[in-house]
Amino acid sequence: MTLDNTSKDDALFKTNAIEGVHEGMNVEDMAGHRLGTVEYVQMGDPDAATSEGATQSSRSSQMPKSVISGATEPFLNDEPEIPDPLRSQLMRHGFIKVHSTVLTGENRYIRSDHISGVVEDTVILNVSSDELTTTL
């Protein structure tokens, strides 16, 4: 079994493993232990100095027009629901939120650099579940 973290169309250009992740996928740690399913995916913004700036820029780009009134209504997303400085770190790196009975609280948020790759419908991490409780 090999992990796919490169584009199938052009193997010369590496992609970030999180780009292949979508909601509903299974999540396993590096030992193959199932941790849960992907509840939410957020690509990173390396230029985000704080979570406030990243949130404002992402909110302004996600302002759909109301079909009835034509007015702009902000689509507000409060993920990740944790305080700074961890929130800022997740916004810069990108992250997935895992629906899990194994992981709780802040540990449900997994930085994109902890994603080793995607195999079929499973996200494979490059850390153990124990390491997730000590690093974010």
C-alpha positions as CSV (number, residue, x, y, z in Angstrom):
1,M,0.0,0.0,0.0
2,T,1.5,3.4,-1.0
3,L,0.3,6.8,0.1
4,D,-0.7,9.2,-2.5
5,N,0.5,12.7,-1.7
6,T,1.4,13.7,-5.3
7,S,-0.8,14.8,-8.1
8,K,-1.9,11.9,-10.3
9,D,-1.7,14.1,-13.4
10,D,1.8,15.3,-12.9
11,A,4.0,13.6,-10.3
12,L,6.7,16.3,-10.7
13,F,4.6,18.7,-8.7
14,K,4.0,17.6,-5.1
15,T,0.7,18.6,-3.5
16,N,-0.2,19.0,0.1
17,A,-1.8,15.8,1.4
18,I,-4.7,17.8,2.8
19,E,-5.8,18.6,-0.7
20,G,-7.1,15.0,-1.1
21,V,-9.1,15.1,2.1
22,H,-12.9,15.6,2.3
23,E,-15.6,15.3,4.9
24,G,-16.6,11.8,5.8
25,M,-13.3,10.1,5.2
26,N,-11.9,7.7,7.9
27,V,-8.8,8.9,9.9
28,E,-6.1,6.5,11.0
29,D,-2.9,7.1,13.0
30,M,0.4,5.9,11.8
31,A,-0.2,2.5,13.4
32,G,-3.4,2.0,11.6
33,H,-5.7,2.7,14.6
34,R,-9.0,4.2,13.5
35,L,-9.5,7.6,15.2
36,G,-12.8,8.7,13.6
37,T,-14.0,10.5,10.5
38,V,-13.3,13.9,9.0
39,E,-15.9,16.4,10.1
40,Y,-14.3,19.5,8.6
41,V,-11.4,20.5,6.4
42,Q,-9.6,23.8,6.3
43,M,-6.8,24.6,3.9
44,G,-3.9,26.7,5.5
45,D,-3.1,30.3,5.0
46,P,0.7,30.6,5.5
47,D,0.5,34.4,5.4
48,A,-2.0,34.6,8.2
49,A,-0.3,36.4,11.1
50,T,-3.2,35.9,13.4
51,S,-6.4,33.9,13.3
52,E,-8.4,37.2,13.2
53,G,-6.8,38.2,9.9
54,A,-7.2,34.8,8.4
55,T,-10.8,34.6,9.5
56,Q,-11.6,38.0,8.1
57,S,-10.1,37.2,4.7
58,S,-11.8,33.9,4.5
59,R,-15.1,35.4,5.6
60,S,-14.9,38.1,2.9
61,S,-14.3,35.5,0.2
62,Q,-17.2,33.5,1.5
63,M,-20.0,36.1,1.3
64,P,-22.8,34.7,-0.9
65,K,-25.4,36.8,-2.4
66,S,-29.0,36.3,-1.1
67,V,-31.1,35.0,-3.9
68,I,-34.2,37.0,-2.7
69,S,-32.7,40.3,-1.7
70,G,-29.4,40.4,-3.6
71,A,-27.8,41.5,-0.4
72,T,-24.5,40.1,0.8
73,E,-24.9,37.9,3.8
74,P,-21.7,36.8,5.6
75,F,-21.1,33.0,5.9
76,L,-19.4,32.9,9.2
77,N,-17.4,29.8,10.3
78,D,-15.9,29.7,13.8
79,E,-13.6,26.7,13.2
80,P,-11.4,25.9,14.8
81,E,-13.3,26.4,18.1
82,I,-10.2,26.8,20.3
83,P,-8.3,29.8,21.7
84,D,-5.2,31.4,20.3
85,P,-2.3,30.7,19.9
86,L,-3.4,27.2,18.9
87,R,-6.1,28.6,16.6
88,S,-3.7,30.8,14.7
89,Q,-1.3,27.9,14.3
90,L,-4.1,25.8,12.8
91,M,-5.2,28.6,10.5
92,R,-1.7,28.9,9.1
93,H,-1.0,25.2,8.6
94,G,-4.5,24.1,7.6
95,F,-6.3,21.3,9.6
96,I,-8.9,18.7,9.7
97,K,-11.4,18.3,12.5
98,V,-12.1,14.7,13.5
99,H,-15.4,13.4,14.7
100,S,-14.1,10.9,17.3
101,T,-14.7,9.1,20.5
102,V,-10.9,8.5,20.9
103,L,-9.9,12.2,20.5
104,T,-11.4,15.0,22.5
105,G,-11.2,18.8,22.8
106,E,-8.2,20.4,21.0
107,N,-6.9,17.0,20.0
108,R,-9.8,16.6,17.5
109,Y,-8.0,19.2,15.4
110,I,-5.1,17.8,13.3
111,R,-2.7,20.0,11.6
112,S,-2.1,19.3,7.9
113,D,1.5,18.5,8.4
114,H,0.4,15.5,10.5
115,I,-1.3,14.1,7.4
116,S,1.0,11.6,5.7
117,G,-1.4,10.9,2.8
118,V,-4.7,9.6,1.6
119,V,-5.4,5.9,0.6
120,E,-8.8,5.4,-1.0
121,D,-11.3,6.9,1.6
122,T,-8.8,7.0,4.5
123,V,-6.6,9.8,5.8
124,I,-3.3,8.4,7.2
125,L,-1.5,10.4,9.8
126,N,2.3,10.5,10.3
127,V,1.9,10.5,14.1
128,S,0.3,8.1,16.7
129,S,-2.9,8.9,18.6
130,D,-0.7,9.4,21.7
131,E,1.4,12.0,20.0
132,L,-1.8,14.0,19.1
133,T,-2.5,14.5,22.8
134,T,0.9,16.1,23.3
135,T,1.4,18.0,20.0
136,L,-0.9,20.1,18.0
